[in-house]
Amino acid sequence: MQKSNQPLIKHIPDFLDYCEVEKGLKDNTQKNYQRYLQKFTFWLKLKKMDNLLPHQLTPEHLWEYRLYLSRYINPKTGKPLSKATQNYYLIALRAFLAYFIARDIVCIPPDKITLPKANKSEKKIKFLKLEEIERLLTIVKPEDKLTARDRAILEVLFSTGLRVSELVALNREQFLNIKDKKDLELGIIGKGNKPRTVYFSERALYYLKKYLSFRNDNKKPLFINFKKTNDSESRLTPRSIERIVKKYALLAGVPVFTTPHTLRHSYATDLLTQGVDLRTIQEFLGHSNIATTQIYTHVTNKRLRDIHRQFHSGRKLKE
């Protein structure tokens, strides 16, 4: 192991390149790491330690940084960082430290950073009820290329449970032969370069076909920004999709927390309430670990409780 004569923060660009080339992480993951490490960089400068070398980083420094995150107040909201958000900053820092180990540069090992447990209340997922989903979808009347595109986006999100990054990565050529199909199985590469199959319902395909009937261009992306003329810039971004979902959520009068990920939660929740087992839902969502999928068990727990209250004969027994 060698000691680096470059400060910690000077290694961040090389770390991001390492994530791309050797770890094979997607661009949005790199951007998240970069954004979360900016907080660490800011803290180092705040403490006048921006020249700190990797081997000079100590457990005491890590503890001070954790205290900083714990006590940080967001100037826009006036609220502290949630435990889950603190975890994101620490996960990025842990990955950064792992980079030094991989590069044989002396540094404190990443396992010195333990993650705080998130509060159970923070783990509660937000989803839409079926009648709210219906209101959201039907508020969009596909009468032109923009509304047809937006309706197709909403229908596909609910039909497939795709992550927004997976949705924007779809290409038009994947849907060339859907004219006479009533449903579709499509192989995609999801989070962590993990392949899985997603399923498009007859309803979702209907609105996709309607949207594609308005397309008279040769652009590669499935969902495009019609205002962009350059093919490389025409693909809708995750932020654009979020704005589209938010726009129609407000028009439909469904909860303001609605995002593309809310539709993914709603998709999984709907499957659970219909009796689909957790392992199958894990495959649908592309979760590597069943523990991730278990956040949806609150739905079945509540449903089983209500059934138990309604039908269990114990209440009929004499005292």
C-alpha positions as a LaTeX table, in Angstrom:
\begin{tabular}{lrrr}
\hline
Residue & $x$ (\AA) & $y$ (\AA) & $z$ (\AA) \\
\hline
Met1 & 0.00 & 0.00 & 0.00 \\
Gln2 & 1.29 & 3.44 & $-0.92$ \\
Lys3 & 0.58 & 6.86 & 0.53 \\
Ser4 & $-0.92$ & 9.43 & $-1.80$ \\
Asn5 & 0.45 & 12.96 & $-1.85$ \\
Gln6 & $-2.83$ & 14.26 & $-3.30$ \\
Pro7 & $-5.62$ & 15.54 & $-1.04$ \\
Leu8 & $-8.78$ & 13.46 & $-0.68$ \\
Ile9 & $-10.93$ & 15.78 & $-2.75$ \\
Lys10 & $-8.49$ & 15.68 & $-5.68$ \\
His11 & $-9.20$ & 11.95 & $-6.00$ \\
Ile12 & $-12.95$ & 12.36 & $-6.57$ \\
Pro13 & $-12.77$ & 12.73 & $-10.41$ \\
Asp14 & $-10.62$ & 9.57 & $-10.61$ \\
Phe15 & $-13.07$ & 7.78 & $-8.31$ \\
Leu16 & $-15.98$ & 8.68 & $-10.63$ \\
Asp17 & $-14.02$ & 7.42 & $-13.66$ \\
Tyr18 & $-13.28$ & 4.22 & $-11.71$ \\
Cys19 & $-17.04$ & 3.80 & $-11.06$ \\
Glu20 & $-17.70$ & 4.02 & $-14.78$ \\
Val21 & $-14.86$ & 1.91 & $-16.17$ \\
Glu22 & $-14.18$ & $-0.75$ & $-13.55$ \\
Lys23 & $-17.42$ & $-0.90$ & $-11.57$ \\
Gly24 & $-19.66$ & $-0.43$ & $-14.61$ \\
Leu25 & $-22.02$ & 1.89 & $-12.75$ \\
Lys26 & $-24.59$ & 3.83 & $-14.72$ \\
Asp27 & $-24.28$ & 7.55 & $-15.33$ \\
Asn28 & $-27.04$ & 8.48 & $-12.88$ \\
Thr29 & $-25.30$ & 6.49 & $-10.10$ \\
Gln30 & $-22.06$ & 8.36 & $-10.77$ \\
Lys31 & $-23.92$ & 11.67 & $-10.66$ \\
Asn32 & $-25.46$ & 10.72 & $-7.33$ \\
Tyr33 & $-22.05$ & 9.81 & $-5.91$ \\
Gln34 & $-20.66$ & 13.11 & $-7.15$ \\
Arg35 & $-23.54$ & 15.04 & $-5.60$ \\
Tyr36 & $-23.32$ & 13.26 & $-2.24$ \\
Leu37 & $-19.55$ & 13.68 & $-2.07$ \\
Gln38 & $-19.96$ & 17.42 & $-2.58$ \\
Lys39 & $-21.34$ & 17.54 & 0.95 \\
Phe40 & $-18.20$ & 15.81 & 2.25 \\
Thr41 & $-16.03$ & 18.23 & 0.25 \\
Phe42 & $-17.94$ & 21.18 & 1.68 \\
Trp43 & $-17.48$ & 19.84 & 5.21 \\
Leu44 & $-13.72$ & 19.39 & 4.69 \\
Lys45 & $-13.44$ & 22.99 & 3.48 \\
Leu46 & $-15.59$ & 24.18 & 6.37 \\
Lys47 & $-13.15$ & 22.50 & 8.75 \\
Lys48 & $-10.18$ & 23.84 & 6.77 \\
Met49 & $-9.16$ & 20.26 & 5.98 \\
Asp50 & $-9.43$ & 20.40 & 2.19 \\
Asn51 & $-5.74$ & 19.42 & 1.99 \\
Leu52 & $-6.29$ & 16.28 & 4.08 \\
Leu53 & $-4.55$ & 13.28 & 2.52 \\
Pro54 & $-6.27$ & 9.86 & 2.33 \\
His55 & $-4.03$ & 8.23 & 4.97 \\
Gln56 & $-4.68$ & 11.16 & 7.34 \\
Leu57 & $-8.43$ & 10.50 & 7.53 \\
Thr58 & $-9.26$ & 9.08 & 10.97 \\
Pro59 & $-12.28$ & 7.54 & 12.73 \\
Glu60 & $-12.59$ & 10.82 & 14.64 \\
His61 & $-12.99$ & 12.69 & 11.35 \\
Leu62 & $-15.70$ & 10.26 & 10.26 \\
Trp63 & $-17.50$ & 10.73 & 13.57 \\
Glu64 & $-17.39$ & 14.52 & 13.23 \\
Tyr65 & $-18.76$ & 14.28 & 9.69 \\
Arg66 & $-21.60$ & 12.06 & 10.89 \\
Leu67 & $-22.44$ & 14.58 & 13.60 \\
Tyr68 & $-22.45$ & 17.29 & 10.93 \\
Leu69 & $-24.94$ & 15.31 & 8.82 \\
Ser70 & $-27.08$ & 14.52 & 11.84 \\
Arg71 & $-27.29$ & 18.19 & 12.87 \\
Tyr72 & $-27.52$ & 19.67 & 9.37 \\
Ile73 & $-30.63$ & 21.78 & 8.72 \\
Asn74 & $-31.76$ & 22.17 & 5.12 \\
Pro75 & $-31.92$ & 25.95 & 4.53 \\
Lys76 & $-34.79$ & 25.55 & 2.04 \\
Thr77 & $-37.08$ & 23.40 & 4.19 \\
Gly78 & $-35.81$ & 24.21 & 7.68 \\
Lys79 & $-35.77$ & 20.47 & 8.40 \\
Pro80 & $-32.92$ & 18.11 & 9.34 \\
Leu81 & $-31.74$ & 15.33 & 7.04 \\
Ser82 & $-33.68$ & 12.10 & 7.42 \\
Lys83 & $-31.77$ & 8.99 & 8.47 \\
Ala84 & $-32.30$ & 7.59 & 4.98 \\
Thr85 & $-30.73$ & 10.68 & 3.37 \\
Gln86 & $-27.81$ & 10.59 & 5.81 \\
Asn87 & $-27.28$ & 7.00 & 4.69 \\
Tyr88 & $-26.98$ & 8.09 & 1.05 \\
Tyr89 & $-24.14$ & 10.48 & 1.96 \\
Leu90 & $-22.39$ & 7.80 & 3.99 \\
Ile91 & $-22.82$ & 5.13 & 1.30 \\
Ala92 & $-21.15$ & 7.45 & $-1.21$ \\
Leu93 & $-18.28$ & 8.10 & 1.19 \\
Arg94 & $-17.93$ & 4.38 & 1.88 \\
Ala95 & $-17.68$ & 3.70 & $-1.87$ \\
Phe96 & $-15.04$ & 6.44 & $-2.10$ \\
Leu97 & $-12.96$ & 4.81 & 0.63 \\
Ala98 & $-13.31$ & 1.42 & $-1.07$ \\
Tyr99 & $-11.78$ & 3.00 & $-4.17$ \\
Phe100 & $-8.58$ & 3.77 & $-2.23$ \\
Ile101 & $-8.35$ & 0.16 & $-1.07$ \\
Ala102 & $-8.80$ & $-1.06$ & $-4.66$ \\
Arg103 & $-6.06$ & 1.32 & $-5.78$ \\
Asp104 & $-3.68$ & 0.21 & $-2.99$ \\
Ile105 & $-3.70$ & 3.69 & $-1.47$ \\
Val106 & $-3.44$ & 3.86 & 2.32 \\
Cys107 & $-6.74$ & 4.95 & 3.81 \\
Ile108 & $-9.15$ & 4.05 & 6.58 \\
Pro109 & $-11.20$ & 0.98 & 5.54 \\
Pro110 & $-14.79$ & 1.59 & 4.39 \\
Asp111 & $-16.26$ & $-0.78$ & 7.00 \\
Lys112 & $-15.39$ & 1.85 & 9.63 \\
Ile113 & $-18.52$ & 3.65 & 8.40 \\
Thr114 & $-21.64$ & 1.98 & 9.77 \\
Leu115 & $-25.03$ & 3.13 & 8.60 \\
Pro116 & $-27.63$ & 4.41 & 11.06 \\
Lys117 & $-30.91$ & 2.55 & 11.06 \\
Ala118 & $-33.71$ & 4.47 & 9.41 \\
Asn119 & $-36.80$ & 5.11 & 11.48 \\
Lys120 & $-39.65$ & 2.75 & 10.71 \\
Ser121 & $-41.83$ & 5.76 & 9.92 \\
Glu122 & $-39.34$ & 6.80 & 7.23 \\
Lys123 & $-39.56$ & 3.40 & 5.57 \\
Lys124 & $-43.29$ & 3.68 & 5.00 \\
Ile125 & $-43.90$ & 3.75 & 1.29 \\
Lys126 & $-46.36$ & 6.03 & $-0.47$ \\
Phe127 & $-48.66$ & 4.63 & $-3.11$ \\
Leu128 & $-51.93$ & 5.43 & $-4.85$ \\
Lys129 & $-55.15$ & 3.52 & $-4.44$ \\
Leu130 & $-56.63$ & 1.97 & $-7.57$ \\
Glu131 & $-59.28$ & 4.68 & $-7.90$ \\
Glu132 & $-56.53$ & 7.33 & $-7.66$ \\
Ile133 & $-54.52$ & 5.54 & $-10.35$ \\
Glu134 & $-57.62$ & 5.57 & $-12.54$ \\
Arg135 & $-58.10$ & 9.31 & $-12.02$ \\
Leu136 & $-54.45$ & 9.99 & $-12.84$ \\
Leu137 & $-54.47$ & 7.94 & $-16.03$ \\
Thr138 & $-57.81$ & 9.12 & $-17.39$ \\
Ile139 & $-57.11$ & 12.82 & $-16.78$ \\
Val140 & $-54.85$ & 12.66 & $-19.86$ \\
Lys141 & $-56.79$ & 12.61 & $-23.13$ \\
Pro142 & $-54.44$ & 11.47 & $-25.93$ \\
Glu143 & $-55.53$ & 13.95 & $-28.59$ \\
Asp144 & $-52.15$ & 15.05 & $-29.96$ \\
Lys145 & $-48.53$ & 13.92 & $-29.89$ \\
Leu146 & $-47.82$ & 15.48 & $-26.48$ \\
Thr147 & $-50.86$ & 14.15 & $-24.64$ \\
Ala148 & $-50.51$ & 10.77 & $-26.39$ \\
Arg149 & $-46.90$ & 10.58 & $-25.20$ \\
Asp150 & $-47.80$ & 11.57 & $-21.65$ \\
Arg151 & $-50.67$ & 9.06 & $-21.44$ \\
Ala152 & $-48.36$ & 6.32 & $-22.73$ \\
Ile153 & $-45.75$ & 7.22 & $-20.10$ \\
Leu154 & $-48.25$ & 6.96 & $-17.24$ \\
Glu155 & $-49.77$ & 3.73 & $-18.57$ \\
Val156 & $-46.36$ & 2.09 & $-19.04$ \\
Leu157 & $-45.15$ & 3.10 & $-15.57$ \\
Phe158 & $-48.17$ & 1.48 & $-13.92$ \\
Ser159 & $-48.21$ & $-1.57$ & $-16.20$ \\
Thr160 & $-44.54$ & $-2.46$ & $-15.80$ \\
Gly161 & $-43.29$ & $-1.05$ & $-12.49$ \\
Leu162 & $-40.27$ & 0.34 & $-14.35$ \\
Arg163 & $-37.87$ & 2.65 & $-12.58$ \\
Val164 & $-37.81$ & 6.09 & $-14.20$ \\
Ser165 & $-34.20$ & 5.53 & $-15.34$ \\
Glu166 & $-35.30$ & 2.29 & $-17.03$ \\
Leu167 & $-38.25$ & 4.03 & $-18.68$ \\
Val168 & $-36.18$ & 6.80 & $-20.25$ \\
Ala169 & $-33.65$ & 4.21 & $-21.53$ \\
Leu170 & $-36.29$ & 2.50 & $-23.71$ \\
Asn171 & $-35.74$ & 2.78 & $-27.45$ \\
Arg172 & $-38.27$ & 2.89 & $-30.23$ \\
Glu173 & $-36.79$ & $-0.13$ & $-32.01$ \\
Gln174 & $-37.85$ & $-2.33$ & $-29.07$ \\
Phe175 & $-41.48$ & $-1.70$ & $-30.04$ \\
Leu176 & $-41.38$ & $-2.05$ & $-33.84$ \\
Asn177 & $-43.50$ & $-5.22$ & $-33.95$ \\
Ile178 & $-46.29$ & $-4.41$ & $-31.51$ \\
Lys179 & $-48.94$ & $-3.58$ & $-34.09$ \\
Asp180 & $-50.96$ & $-6.80$ & $-33.70$ \\
Lys181 & $-49.84$ & $-7.73$ & $-30.18$ \\
Lys182 & $-52.16$ & $-7.63$ & $-27.19$ \\
Asp183 & $-49.36$ & $-7.77$ & $-24.63$ \\
Leu184 & $-45.59$ & $-7.75$ & $-24.59$ \\
Glu185 & $-42.69$ & $-9.23$ & $-22.64$ \\
Leu186 & $-39.57$ & $-7.12$ & $-22.91$ \\
Gly187 & $-36.08$ & $-7.87$ & $-21.64$ \\
Ile188 & $-34.33$ & $-4.88$ & $-20.10$ \\
Ile189 & $-31.11$ & $-4.21$ & $-18.20$ \\
Gly190 & $-32.07$ & $-2.70$ & $-14.86$ \\
Lys191 & $-30.30$ & $-1.34$ & $-11.82$ \\
Gly192 & $-26.86$ & $-2.81$ & $-11.23$ \\
Asn193 & $-26.79$ & $-4.12$ & $-14.84$ \\
Lys194 & $-29.24$ & $-6.83$ & $-13.79$ \\
Pro195 & $-31.37$ & $-8.25$ & $-16.64$ \\
Arg196 & $-35.08$ & $-8.85$ & $-16.10$ \\
Thr197 & $-38.32$ & $-9.17$ & $-18.01$ \\
Val198 & $-41.04$ & $-6.53$ & $-17.78$ \\
Tyr199 & $-44.60$ & $-6.97$ & $-18.93$ \\
Phe200 & $-46.72$ & $-4.51$ & $-20.90$ \\
Ser201 & $-50.46$ & $-4.99$ & $-20.57$ \\
Glu202 & $-52.88$ & $-4.80$ & $-23.50$ \\
Arg203 & $-54.00$ & $-1.44$ & $-22.16$ \\
Ala204 & $-50.46$ & $-0.05$ & $-21.98$ \\
Leu205 & $-49.68$ & $-1.29$ & $-25.51$ \\
Tyr206 & $-52.84$ & 0.36 & $-26.83$ \\
Tyr207 & $-51.65$ & 3.78 & $-25.64$ \\
Leu208 & $-48.09$ & 3.11 & $-26.80$ \\
Lys209 & $-49.39$ & 2.35 & $-30.30$ \\
Lys210 & $-51.50$ & 5.50 & $-30.21$ \\
Tyr211 & $-48.46$ & 7.57 & $-29.22$ \\
Leu212 & $-46.23$ & 6.00 & $-31.88$ \\
Ser213 & $-48.85$ & 6.76 & $-34.54$ \\
Phe214 & $-48.00$ & 10.44 & $-33.98$ \\
Arg215 & $-44.28$ & 9.86 & $-34.52$ \\
Asn216 & $-43.09$ & 10.73 & $-38.02$ \\
Asp217 & $-39.40$ & 10.99 & $-37.13$ \\
Asn218 & $-36.52$ & 8.51 & $-37.03$ \\
Lys219 & $-35.28$ & 9.30 & $-33.54$ \\
Lys220 & $-33.97$ & 6.44 & $-31.44$ \\
Pro221 & $-35.53$ & 7.10 & $-27.99$ \\
Leu222 & $-39.04$ & 5.84 & $-27.28$ \\
Phe223 & $-40.09$ & 8.88 & $-25.27$ \\
Ile224 & $-38.84$ & 12.14 & $-26.72$ \\
Asn225 & $-38.94$ & 15.86 & $-26.15$ \\
Phe226 & $-40.64$ & 17.10 & $-29.31$ \\
Lys227 & $-39.01$ & 20.51 & $-28.94$ \\
Lys228 & $-35.49$ & 19.07 & $-29.34$ \\
Thr229 & $-34.33$ & 18.60 & $-32.92$ \\
Asn230 & $-31.00$ & 16.92 & $-32.10$ \\
Asp231 & $-31.45$ & 13.16 & $-31.66$ \\
Ser232 & $-28.85$ & 12.96 & $-28.88$ \\
Glu233 & $-30.76$ & 15.60 & $-26.89$ \\
Ser234 & $-34.31$ & 14.51 & $-27.65$ \\
Arg235 & $-34.57$ & 11.67 & $-25.10$ \\
Leu236 & $-36.71$ & 12.73 & $-22.15$ \\
Thr237 & $-34.74$ & 12.90 & $-18.90$ \\
Pro238 & $-35.86$ & 11.41 & $-15.56$ \\
Arg239 & $-36.50$ & 14.97 & $-14.36$ \\
Ser240 & $-38.77$ & 15.59 & $-17.35$ \\
Ile241 & $-40.76$ & 12.44 & $-16.57$ \\
Glu242 & $-41.10$ & 13.57 & $-12.95$ \\
Arg243 & $-42.47$ & 16.93 & $-14.08$ \\
Ile244 & $-44.97$ & 15.22 & $-16.38$ \\
Val245 & $-46.24$ & 12.94 & $-13.59$ \\
Lys246 & $-46.46$ & 15.87 & $-11.15$ \\
Lys247 & $-48.41$ & 17.95 & $-13.68$ \\
Tyr248 & $-51.13$ & 15.34 & $-14.14$ \\
Ala249 & $-51.18$ & 14.41 & $-10.46$ \\
Leu250 & $-52.17$ & 18.00 & $-9.68$ \\
Leu251 & $-54.77$ & 18.04 & $-12.45$ \\
Ala252 & $-56.24$ & 14.72 & $-11.28$ \\
Gly253 & $-56.36$ & 15.78 & $-7.65$ \\
Val254 & $-54.34$ & 12.81 & $-6.41$ \\
Pro255 & $-51.78$ & 13.19 & $-3.56$ \\
Val256 & $-49.07$ & 15.77 & $-4.20$ \\
Phe257 & $-46.34$ & 13.26 & $-3.30$ \\
Thr258 & $-47.00$ & 11.40 & $-6.57$ \\
Thr259 & $-43.84$ & 10.68 & $-8.58$ \\
Pro260 & $-42.82$ & 8.00 & $-11.12$ \\
His261 & $-41.58$ & 5.94 & $-8.17$ \\
Thr262 & $-45.00$ & 6.26 & $-6.54$ \\
Leu263 & $-46.42$ & 4.46 & $-9.58$ \\
Arg264 & $-43.81$ & 1.74 & $-9.12$ \\
His265 & $-44.90$ & 1.39 & $-5.48$ \\
Ser266 & $-48.54$ & 1.40 & $-6.60$ \\
Tyr267 & $-47.80$ & $-1.35$ & $-9.15$ \\
Ala268 & $-46.23$ & $-3.57$ & $-6.50$ \\
Thr269 & $-48.94$ & $-2.79$ & $-3.96$ \\
Asp270 & $-51.68$ & $-3.67$ & $-6.44$ \\
Leu271 & $-50.05$ & $-7.03$ & $-7.20$ \\
Leu272 & $-49.82$ & $-7.80$ & $-3.48$ \\
Thr273 & $-53.46$ & $-6.98$ & $-2.82$ \\
Gln274 & $-54.39$ & $-9.29$ & $-5.70$ \\
Gly275 & $-52.60$ & $-12.13$ & $-3.92$ \\
Val276 & $-49.27$ & $-12.26$ & $-5.77$ \\
Asp277 & $-46.51$ & $-13.63$ & $-3.54$ \\
Leu278 & $-43.56$ & $-11.53$ & $-2.46$ \\
Arg279 & $-40.94$ & $-13.59$ & $-4.34$ \\
Thr280 & $-42.74$ & $-13.05$ & $-7.64$ \\
Ile281 & $-43.03$ & $-9.31$ & $-6.97$ \\
Gln282 & $-39.30$ & $-9.28$ & $-6.22$ \\
Glu283 & $-38.70$ & $-10.61$ & $-9.74$ \\
Phe284 & $-41.13$ & $-8.13$ & $-11.31$ \\
Leu285 & $-39.36$ & $-5.20$ & $-9.61$ \\
Gly286 & $-35.83$ & $-6.46$ & $-10.18$ \\
His287 & $-34.86$ & $-6.37$ & $-6.50$ \\
Ser288 & $-31.63$ & $-8.24$ & $-5.76$ \\
Asn289 & $-32.65$ & $-8.83$ & $-2.14$ \\
Ile290 & $-36.06$ & $-9.97$ & $-0.91$ \\
Ala291 & $-35.59$ & $-7.65$ & 2.09 \\
Thr292 & $-36.03$ & $-4.69$ & $-0.27$ \\
Thr293 & $-39.36$ & $-6.08$ & $-1.46$ \\
Gln294 & $-40.56$ & $-6.63$ & 2.11 \\
Ile295 & $-41.32$ & $-2.93$ & 2.48 \\
Tyr296 & $-44.60$ & $-3.77$ & 0.74 \\
Thr297 & $-45.74$ & $-6.25$ & 3.37 \\
His298 & $-47.50$ & $-3.48$ & 5.28 \\
Val299 & $-50.22$ & $-3.73$ & 2.65 \\
Thr300 & $-50.87$ & $-7.42$ & 3.17 \\
Asn301 & $-50.48$ & $-7.02$ & 6.91 \\
Lys302 & $-53.30$ & $-4.46$ & 6.98 \\
Arg303 & $-55.46$ & $-6.54$ & 4.63 \\
Leu304 & $-54.99$ & $-9.69$ & 6.71 \\
Arg305 & $-55.77$ & $-7.74$ & 9.89 \\
Asp306 & $-59.02$ & $-6.45$ & 8.42 \\
Ile307 & $-59.98$ & $-9.95$ & 7.22 \\
His308 & $-59.15$ & $-11.38$ & 10.65 \\
Arg309 & $-61.31$ & $-8.77$ & 12.37 \\
Gln310 & $-64.20$ & $-9.43$ & 10.02 \\
Phe311 & $-64.22$ & $-13.22$ & 9.85 \\
His312 & $-62.45$ & $-14.76$ & 12.83 \\
Ser313 & $-65.03$ & $-16.62$ & 14.93 \\
Gly314 & $-63.31$ & $-15.91$ & 18.24 \\
Arg315 & $-65.52$ & $-12.89$ & 18.74 \\
Lys316 & $-68.56$ & $-15.17$ & 18.71 \\
Leu317 & $-67.36$ & $-17.38$ & 21.55 \\
Lys318 & $-68.88$ & $-17.03$ & 24.98 \\
Glu319 & $-66.85$ & $-15.41$ & 27.73 \\
\hline
\end{tabular}
